[in-house]
Amino acid sequence: MKMKMERYTGILLFFLFSAGMQAMTIPQGSLYFDNSKTGYSTVKMVYGRDDVSETHVLDMSFDGQKWAVSIAQTVNDIYRFTFVGGDIQAGTYDQRFSDFKDYISNTLNITRTATSDAQMSAGEIFVPVNGDNWAQGTWMNLAVWESTQSGQTGSVTPSGNLPIVYLNTTNGVAITSKEEYITGSLYIDPLNTGYDALGSSEIPVTGQFKGRGNWTWNGFDKKPYRIKFDAKQKVLGMPKNKHWCLLAGADDNLGYLKNYIGFKLSEAIGLRWTPGLVPVELVMNGQYQGIYFLTEQIRVGSNRVDVTEQEDNAIDSVSGGWLVEIDNYYEEGNVTLYEGNGQQVWITMKSPEILSGEQRTYVENQLNGLNTAIWGSNETDVWNRIDLDEAVKYYLVQEIMEDCESYHGSCYLYKDRDRNGIAEKWFFGPVWDFGNAYNRGSETWIYDNPTFPQYWIGQLATWPAFQAKLKEYWWIFYHDQQSDVRSEISTFASLVALAAQRDAQLWNGTQNYCENSNMNAKRDAFLDKFNGRINWLYRQWGEGTRPATWGTENTQDPSSQPTKIIRHGQVLLLRNGQVYDLFGRKIE
């Protein structure tokens, strides 16, 4: 009875959230197993159910390179599968899968892979990561696997489904430093994606290039890069600027969806600015490099972090603008704070970067004032210094993404210049790095027993005004935005599927690389985590609190449905020719 109730609850959640925990399917057709690391003398595929006593053992045959099994017809509603390296008789067993896999390991002492519910497609091969007992593994496109085995990676070409960035350094010099730029040129062929071209092979755009990142630069063979054009350029529909990034996505184990959907959530929930990012394929100095994300760099500018730009070493008007980062790396010139619990916090200056004595005194006083207020007892003092709406929106994005590093590194704040003697507030944002999203798998707040220290947020989240405003933004997301985000997940997975296979063909097996060749499986895994997080937050917050002004304030026709638009990375509502924010407040 317990198992039936759990399955019924899962069906309810599916209809509540449009996508949910789905039982896996064994597809009709051939499936394969890579035995090169496991070294089994014979291989069996075992799958079954747990709600009834039913487990199946299938013989696999060896073709000289891989083990194969043919599935006569699609099998639905499966709980788990595993591959076994021993002589178990093929057939159907009257046992629950969980009991049978324990029987294999504990009674028969036969080595097997870890049990898994990873989705598969016909013609794919399961590749274990090592030869250990209970080894993890992943499904992989067979053509990609065969090319990897035969060493044909040099013949990999772009998928043709994404814009292609052609980057050529002067004399073909490799980009090996993240400190020093090297010169070169770049052009973008949008193919049939609907974007405008940037330059051409005959007349490329000139600029400079270098590496970027910390862990993503040092920990991976597939490197991220920074672009500085000689003149401002409009790139793939994003506003003109000189400064751009090519993010590699090598650390994303969920189909490149972490950053992409984290940014889309930020747009949907309505942060003042969210960096644009577009999936592309990179060809550098004539060599295909796989899938990348051409992304707006976080910096002060009218189309980005829109605050007054302050010169380095200024002595006048030092109240702003400011762009700073809560950092997980110490850099010379950091401002160091100590939270009320004694935890050390490093704040890196992003704009301005080199401070005069006047600038340092001002920003240290500001940041120490923030820290003191956050750990103090006067809530009014907190929101006199920090913009409440942006703090709540930023937090909601991080909580939905279950990003356990969100207030530890790549956490930005900015402030404009004080006007008419009135101090401007600090704003949280924009979002940036979701590399550690969905890594804990725990149903708890991101600031409770975090993997990384989560500065300030554990205190900010306790204030009544924060919680009240949070319930309103959660209501808007829950009722109006989550279906759009789910659509983005599926659309993106289909768009990059072939490019992801080509990328895996190039980079699989390199340093710390996360392989994403099966985008269907990665999409389902991401949706599983996303829906699980929404379900858990619903149990904490319910539907939230409907904002009093939602859909009614300043409208000529309250019953009309607004059109969503994005202006400078922020989602707004267009109704009757007038622009409103997500609370229905008119934007002048």
C-alpha positions, -999 to 999 in steps of 0.1 A, spaced: 0 0 0 29 23 8 43 20 -27 9 26 -44 5 58 -23 39 71 -33 32 64 -70 -2 82 -67 15 112 -51 40 113 -80 11 114 -105 -5 143 -87 28 162 -87 32 156 -124 -1 172 -131 5 200 -106 39 210 -121 35 199 -158 66 177 -155 76 155 -126 92 123 -114 87 99 -143 92 61 -142 119 52 -167 114 34 -200 135 7 -217 132 16 -254 127 -9 -282 159 -15 -301 195 -22 -294 214 -11 -263 251 -15 -256 276 -17 -228 312 -5 -227 331 -32 -208 366 -17 -213 369 -5 -177 348 -30 -159 363 -61 -175 334 -84 -168 338 -119 -182 302 -119 -193 276 -91 -191 239 -92 -182 214 -63 -182 191 -64 -152 160 -41 -148 128 -42 -128 101 -27 -107 98 -20 -69 60 -17 -66 55 -53 -77 77 -84 -76 92 -83 -111 128 -82 -122 142 -91 -156 177 -105 -165 188 -102 -202 217 -119 -219 241 -96 -237 264 -107 -266 299 -94 -275 307 -82 -310 344 -78 -304 342 -42 -293 311 -38 -271 283 -59 -255 248 -57 -270 212 -66 -262 181 -63 -284 149 -51 -267 119 -66 -287 94 -40 -275 93 -9 -253 90 -16 -216 74 12 -195 72 19 -158 106 6 -148 122 15 -115 160 9 -120 185 -10 -140 221 -23 -135 247 -42 -155 260 -74 -139 294 -90 -145 285 -126 -137 267 -158 -148 230 -153 -138 204 -172 -157 184 -150 -180 146 -147 -173 120 -130 -152 123 -133 -114 95 -129 -89 114 -104 -68 114 -66 -63 143 -50 -81 158 -36 -48 158 -71 -33 172 -87 -64 202 -63 -68 211 -69 -31 209 -106 -37 234 -102 -66 258 -83 -45 255 -97 -10 245 -134 -16 261 -142 -50 290 -117 -45 289 -107 -82 303 -74 -93 278 -50 -109 274 -13 -118 255 11 -96 217 10 -100 204 38 -121 172 54 -134 191 74 -161 169 77 -192 182 60 -224 174 60 -261 177 31 -285 212 28 -300 230 42 -270 258 27 -250 262 27 -212 298 37 -202 310 31 -166 334 57 -152 357 30 -136 360 -7 -129 350 -6 -93 321 -26 -79 289 -4 -81 306 19 -106 286 49 -118 281 54 -155 262 73 -182 245 67 -215 263 79 -246 255 84 -282 270 53 -300 286 73 -328 303 96 -304 316 66 -284 329 49 -315 347 80 -327 363 84 -293 374 48 -294 389 51 -328 407 84 -321 388 103 -349 382 134 -328 401 155 -353 372 151 -378 346 166 -355 327 194 -371 300 219 -359 264 207 -356 250 234 -378 222 241 -352 239 270 -334 258 302 -344 295 295 -351 321 318 -336 353 319 -356 381 332 -334 416 336 -349 446 349 -329 474 367 -346 498 340 -361 476 313 -345 491 319 -310 475 298 -283 456 316 -255 474 304 -224 471 333 -200 442 349 -182 463 380 -173 476 391 -207 456 397 -238 467 386 -272 455 402 -305 433 386 -331 400 388 -349 366 372 -347 335 368 -368 301 350 -362 282 330 -388 246 328 -374 236 301 -399 198 298 -399 193 308 -363 178 342 -369 206 363 -354 226 389 -374 261 380 -385 290 398 -369 318 405 -394 327 380 -420 356 358 -430 368 386 -453 362 414 -428 364 401 -393 361 422 -361 394 429 -344 400 426 -307 420 410 -279 415 377 -261 426 360 -229 416 333 -205 391 339 -177 378 323 -145 395 306 -115 385 270 -111 371 269 -146 404 281 -160 428 260 -139 407 228 -134 397 220 -170 413 213 -204 383 230 -220 390 266 -212 367 297 -210 378 330 -226 374 367 -224 368 390 -255 377 427 -257 367 441 -291 386 472 -304 352 489 -308 317 482 -293 298 455 -311 262 443 -310 265 405 -307 237 379 -313 210 404 -304 227 416 -273 234 454 -269 267 470 -280 297 465 -258 334 458 -261 335 432 -234 322 396 -237 329 361 -224 330 327 -239 320 303 -211 329 267 -217 303 249 -195 328 220 -189 317 219 -152 280 215 -158 269 179 -153 233 186 -162 234 193 -199 246 229 -197 213 238 -181 225 252 -148 237 285 -160 213 288 -188 182 282 -167 196 302 -137 199 332 -160 164 326 -174 150 324 -139 167 357 -131 150 373 -162 116 358 -153 117 368 -117 127 403 -127 161 413 -115 171 447 -128 197 432 -152 206 397 -162 235 390 -185 225 377 -219 240 344 -230 236 325 -263 248 289 -270 273 289 -299 300 266 -313 336 278 -313 362 273 -340 395 287 -328 424 290 -353 407 265 -376 401 239 -349 366 230 -337 363 235 -299 327 224 -292 298 242 -275 303 275 -257 281 303 -244 287 338 -256 279 359 -226 277 395 -216 305 403 -191 294 418 -158 306 454 -157 293 489 -153 275 503 -184 242 518 -195 232 484 -210 246 464 -181 250 473 -145 235 508 -150 252 530 -123 275 560 -127 310 548 -137 336 559 -112 372 564 -122 401 545 -105 419 565 -79 392 592 -78 391 616 -49 357 633 -56 322 619 -58 333 586 -43 298 576 -32 293 557 -65 289 540 -86 302 508 -71 303 472 -83 317 446 -59 318 409 -55 316 386 -25 345 365 -34 359 330 -25 394 340 -36 416 365 -18 429 393 -41 451 422 -32 429 452 -25 400 431 -10 379 446 17 378 420 46 348 418 69 339 396 98 303 384 102 286 383 136 295 346 138 332 354 132 332 342 96 357 361 74 342 376 42 363 389 12 348 416 -10 366 422 -43 364 456 -61 351 453 -96 344 490 -105 364 510 -96 393 484 -93 422 506 -80 411 527 -51 423 561 -38 424 566 0 390 584 -2 374 556 -22 387 529 1 375 548 32 341 553 17 335 517 5 349 502 37 325 523 58 297 513 35 304 475 36 311 475 73 278 494 78 260 467 58 276 439 78 267 456 111 231 462 101 226 427 88 238 412 121 221 439 142 186 442 157 171 471 136 154 459 105 148 494 93 185 500 92 190 469 69 165 481 43 177 517 44 210 503 31 199 473 9 172 473 -17 146 448 -4 131 438 -37 164 430 -54 176 412 -23 145 390 -24 145 383 -61 182 374 -61 176 350 -32 146 334 -48 166 326 -79 193 310 -58 169 290 -37 150 276 -67 183 266 -82 195 251 -48 228 269 -54 249 261 -23 276 285 -34 254 314 -42 265 338 -14 301 325 -13 316 335 -47 305 353 -78 279 371 -57 277 407 -69 263 439 -53 262 474 -68 253 509 -58 248 542 -76 261 576 -67 243 594 -38 220 621 -50 209 653 -33 225 642 0 204 610 1 223 577 2 217 553 -26 210 517 -16 230 486 -25 214 461 -49 221 423 -50 229 410 -85 234 403 -112 234 365 -112 264 347 -126 277 313 -117 254 283 -110 281 256 -113 272 242 -79 235 242 -84 216 210 -75 247 194 -62 236 187 -26 203 170 -33 190 179 1 156 194 11 169 223 31 176 260 28 207 269 9 221 286 40 215 256 64 247 235 68 259 246 33 287 230 14 303 265 12 299 294 36 269 314 27 276 349 38 248 372 51 218 354 36 211 333 67 206 366 86 188 385 58 163 357 54 152 360 91 138 395 88 100 398 86 99 422 57 122 399 37 99 369 43 68 389 35 82 402 2 95 367 -6 60 352 -3 48 377 -29 75 370 -55 71 333 -49 33 337 -56 42 354 -89 67 327 -99 45 298 -88 14 311 -107 28 329 -137 64 320 -145 73 283 -138 57 270 -169 77 293 -191 109 282 -174 100 245 -180 95 253 -217 129 269 -218 144 237 -204 129 215 -231 135 239 -260 172 244 -250 178 207 -246 166 201 -282 185 230 -296 219 220 -283 215 182 -284 237 176 -315 263 202 -305 265 185 -270 273 152 -287 300 168 -308 314 185 -277 316 151 -259 333 136 -288 361 162 -285 364 165 -247 352 133 -230 379 119 -208 398 152 -204 404 170 -171 372 171 -149 350 174 -180 313 167 -175 300 147 -205 265 157 -218 261 137 -250 226 124 -241 206 157 -237 173 138 -233 186 121 -202 202 154 -190 170 173 -196 150 147 -176 176 147 -148 175 185 -146 137 185 -146 137 160 -118 158 183 -96 140 214 -107 106 199 -100 117 184 -67 129 218 -56 97 235 -65 77 208 -47 98 213 -15 95 251 -16 58 247 -21 57 226 11 75 255 29 57 285 14 25 271 0 13 293 -29 27 324 -12 9 357 -9 -8 373 -39 5 409 -43 -23 434 -37 -14 453 -70 -9 422 -91 -25 428 -125 -47 457 -114 -27 489 -107 -24 515 -133 -41 495 -161 -67 507 -184 -82 472 -187 -75 450 -156 -88 419 -174 -64 422 -203 -35 398 -205 -1 416 -206 27 406 -230 60 398 -214 90 417 -228 126 418 -218 144 451 -215 181 451 -207 177 416 -193 147 424 -171 112 409 -176 85 435 -178 48 435 -188 35 454 -218 -2 462 -216 -21 488 -237 11 504 -249 24 510 -213 52 491 -196 47 478 -160 69 458 -136 58 424 -123 37 440 -96 17 460 -121 35 492 -113 39 516 -142 75 521 -155 80 557 -165 
